[in-house]
Amino acid sequence: MRAVVCRSYGPPENLVLDDVPEPVPAPGQILVRVHTAAVNFPDVLFIEGKYQIKIPPPFIPGNEIAGEVIAAGEGAAISPGQRVAGTTFGAFAEQALLDASQAMLIPDDADFASAAAFGVTYRTAYYALRSTAAVAEGDWVVVLGAAGGVGLAAVDLAVAMKARVLAAASSPEKLELCRRRGAEATVDYDREDLKTRIRELTGDSARVVLDPVGGQYSEPALRGLARGGMFVTLGYAAGTIPTIPLNLVLLKDLYVRGMEIRTFASDYPDEAVRDDAELARLFAGGTVRPYIGARFPLSETAAALRHVAERKVLGKVVIDVA
Ligand SMILES: NC(=O)c1ccc[n+]([C@@H]2O[C@H](COP(=O)([O-])OP(=O)(O)OC[C@H]3O[C@@H](n4cnc5c(N)ncnc54)[C@H](OP(=O)(O)O)[C@@H]3O)[C@@H](O)[C@H]2O)c1
């Protein structure tokens, strides 16, 4: 089968499209003919050897797929022919393995691209909104990087939870997309004073900040929170991990929390089961569907990753494999 291979750590342009052996499902696994793979920011870090987890090259990058089951390992409760989506390793390939117990059956009215693009970003955003920050109807939620993958998922889900969304991003085009998805207020944080605008636009009542960006944006966003508000750190797409003066937390009795998708289910098993079930209902009912901002063929995976690395993402970037 054809697969994108990272032979040594480096930029997207070092990736090669190669012929590799087809994977064989172990017990409990299914083999999927990949129709669509979705790109996530960490894919760029993985191939550069800069992610928290390091996969020794050579490896096939990519973590999210949707496709059709073509073989099932012993004991896998999903049969060939079914349409599934899920997270795995080796997504940027014509075939990939999934743990059957982790696979989501794709509802009839959802296409492969929506299903592939749903998993990582919507779970990240929902765990953070629902369980970490316990967002309630009417709460003001400030989302940084709001037109990106995690950001736009957070906008969609906060709107579905009837929260009030202030979307912060770096261009008029990105903010327009956030407004179309239901954000009530927007701030261009490269041209406006983020702290001041959060306070003005929310009437000094921002209860939650969701931050997948880090860098220079975190501190002003935290300063914009209302007394007793919560700052949730999710990632550092800006490339730097900010340092926050603790007196800011003390003076306004703030909460600062993190949420990590890889450890959430083991740290909070009951919440993870509940949140996954609620998310699946939101997806199946069509209440939330990811916005696909760009599509690339498998042969142009490097360009897809470059698109993400250069801050051009609107919603999700996907790779059309078949
Ligand atoms: N905690 C978790 O479990 C978890 C799960 C998934 C992802 N993450 C992390 O969340 C972050 C966002 O992931 P994503 O998939 O949503 O990424 P994405 O789609 O690329 O969005 C990232 C956003 O960050 C902003 N940004 C600011 N400076 C940037 C820069 N120098 N390069 C690229 N983007 C920049 C961009 O918005 P503006 O241009 O509007 O600033 C962009 O839309 C990543 O750090 C990722 O590792 C964490």
PDBQT file of the ligand as one rigid body, heavy atoms in Angstrom, charges set to zero:
ROOT
HETATM    1  N1  LIG A 401      -4.568  19.295  25.461  1.00  0.00    +0.000 N 
HETATM    2  C1  LIG A 401      -4.793  18.370  24.550  1.00  0.00    +0.000 C 
HETATM    3  O1  LIG A 401      -5.162  17.251  24.852  1.00  0.00    +0.000 OA
HETATM    4  C2  LIG A 401      -4.611  18.716  23.095  1.00  0.00    +0.000 A 
HETATM    5  C3  LIG A 401      -5.275  17.974  22.087  1.00  0.00    +0.000 A 
HETATM    6  C4  LIG A 401      -5.118  18.385  20.757  1.00  0.00    +0.000 A 
HETATM    7  C5  LIG A 401      -4.309  19.466  20.444  1.00  0.00    +0.000 A 
HETATM    8  N2  LIG A 401      -3.657  20.119  21.456  1.00  0.00    +0.000 N 
HETATM    9  C6  LIG A 401      -2.795  21.286  21.202  1.00  0.00    +0.000 C 
HETATM   10  O2  LIG A 401      -3.624  22.363  20.892  1.00  0.00    +0.000 OA
HETATM   11  C7  LIG A 401      -2.926  23.248  20.023  1.00  0.00    +0.000 C 
HETATM   12  C8  LIG A 401      -3.793  23.562  18.833  1.00  0.00    +0.000 C 
HETATM   13  O3  LIG A 401      -3.973  22.388  18.047  1.00  0.00    +0.000 OA
HETATM   14  P1  LIG A 401      -4.891  22.454  16.739  1.00  0.00    +0.000 P 
HETATM   15  O4  LIG A 401      -4.871  21.092  16.132  1.00  0.00    +0.000 OA
HETATM   16  O5  LIG A 401      -6.153  23.122  17.059  1.00  0.00    +0.000 OA
HETATM   17  O6  LIG A 401      -3.976  23.417  15.834  1.00  0.00    +0.000 OA
HETATM   18  P2  LIG A 401      -4.412  24.427  14.672  1.00  0.00    +0.000 P 
HETATM   19  O7  LIG A 401      -5.664  23.939  14.017  1.00  0.00    +0.000 OA
HETATM   20  O8  LIG A 401      -3.217  24.612  13.843  1.00  0.00    +0.000 OA
HETATM   21  O9  LIG A 401      -4.768  25.768  15.458  1.00  0.00    +0.000 OA
HETATM   22  C9  LIG A 401      -3.782  26.430  16.196  1.00  0.00    +0.000 C 
HETATM   23  C10 LIG A 401      -4.116  27.905  16.253  1.00  0.00    +0.000 C 
HETATM   24  O10 LIG A 401      -3.070  28.528  16.985  1.00  0.00    +0.000 OA
HETATM   25  C11 LIG A 401      -2.878  29.840  16.505  1.00  0.00    +0.000 C 
HETATM   26  N3  LIG A 401      -1.449  30.146  16.377  1.00  0.00    +0.000 N 
HETATM   27  C12 LIG A 401      -0.813  31.175  16.963  1.00  0.00    +0.000 A 
HETATM   28  N4  LIG A 401       0.475  31.192  16.652  1.00  0.00    +0.000 NA
HETATM   29  C13 LIG A 401       0.684  30.153  15.816  1.00  0.00    +0.000 A 
HETATM   30  C14 LIG A 401       1.832  29.665  15.142  1.00  0.00    +0.000 A 
HETATM   31  N5  LIG A 401       3.039  30.246  15.274  1.00  0.00    +0.000 N 
HETATM   32  N6  LIG A 401       1.706  28.566  14.360  1.00  0.00    +0.000 NA
HETATM   33  C15 LIG A 401       0.508  27.941  14.238  1.00  0.00    +0.000 A 
HETATM   34  N7  LIG A 401      -0.632  28.368  14.867  1.00  0.00    +0.000 NA
HETATM   35  C16 LIG A 401      -0.541  29.473  15.652  1.00  0.00    +0.000 A 
HETATM   36  C17 LIG A 401      -3.579  29.948  15.145  1.00  0.00    +0.000 C 
HETATM   37  O11 LIG A 401      -4.658  30.853  15.290  1.00  0.00    +0.000 OA
HETATM   38  P3  LIG A 401      -4.439  32.434  15.099  1.00  0.00    +0.000 P 
HETATM   39  O12 LIG A 401      -3.742  32.641  13.784  1.00  0.00    +0.000 OA
HETATM   40  O13 LIG A 401      -5.830  32.947  15.108  1.00  0.00    +0.000 OA
HETATM   41  O14 LIG A 401      -3.621  32.888  16.278  1.00  0.00    +0.000 OA
HETATM   42  C18 LIG A 401      -4.149  28.557  14.886  1.00  0.00    +0.000 C 
HETATM   43  O15 LIG A 401      -5.454  28.630  14.370  1.00  0.00    +0.000 OA
HETATM   44  C19 LIG A 401      -1.613  22.565  19.667  1.00  0.00    +0.000 C 
HETATM   45  O16 LIG A 401      -0.594  23.086  20.489  1.00  0.00    +0.000 OA
HETATM   46  C20 LIG A 401      -1.856  21.113  20.012  1.00  0.00    +0.000 C 
HETATM   47  O17 LIG A 401      -0.679  20.435  20.347  1.00  0.00    +0.000 OA
HETATM   48  C21 LIG A 401      -3.804  19.769  22.748  1.00  0.00    +0.000 A 
ENDROOT
TORSDOF 0
